[in-house]
Amino acid sequence: AQKITQTQPGMFVQEKEAVTLDCTYDTSDPSYGLFWYKQPSSGEMIFLIYQGSYDQQNATEGRYSLNFQKARKSANLVISASQLGDSAMYFCAMREGRTNAGKSTFGDGTTLTVKP
Amino acid sequence: EAGVAQSPRYKIIEKRQSVAFWCNPISGHATLYWYQQILGQGPKLLIQFQNNGVVDDSQLPKDRFSAERLKGVDSTLKIQPAKLEDSAVYLCASSLGGLGFSTETQYFGPGTRLLVL
């Protein structure tokens, strides 16, 4: 079974509007971390935001916030005030276990296009 | 601070040939990862090193792929012999490798684009 599911292959958003990218995950480990990465057309993977399974509050980093619903096993990324430079591929990832040695699993990504 | 370095950036080979990729992680990072990213898919972990020991290589096709990190710093990934389905981007990443909770992010290199003809 796929551990990270991103159901939106492609998304469009108007510049300056907010957009939500969906991510659901599956794990039986009570300890895990959830990550979002951005991959522009140039190919590099850029870390955006992290949420730990024991974190009480939703993570925020500038224009990025993570809508973490533990019971539903979802970790959606919200980008506020979209910019043209936000056009890229976005990946949700999970690391299981309590330590850095846990295995990382990535979803298949969502392509976001910001329209002027 | 210098990022994760990878070389070459591009490689075109014919099937059944061999190829090697090199990665130099961020200085001081104990954990090193190799990922395979096929077009249109997310990265798939091939192997994870903690210093010079292997933490996870469960998805590494060991009949043709090998990787080493002899001195716990830089690493090489080799494919021998290559198949058409090995065409992908090979990403190297590193993280600090602390023993605490898995909060550490991975820092990725620019990747090596491999085309097998």
Interface residues (C-beta under 8 A of the other chain):
Chain A: I4 S31 Y32 G33 F35 Y37 S42 G43 E44 M45 I46 F47 Y50 G52 F91 A93 R95 E96 G97 R98 T99 N100 A101 G102 K103 S104 T105 F106 G107 D108 G109
Chain B: T31 Y33 Y35 G40 Q41 G42 P43 K44 L45 Q48 Q50 V55 D56 S58 V89 L91 A93 S95 L96 G97 G98 L99 G100 F101 S102 T103 E104 T105 Q106 Y107 F108 G109 P110 G111 R113
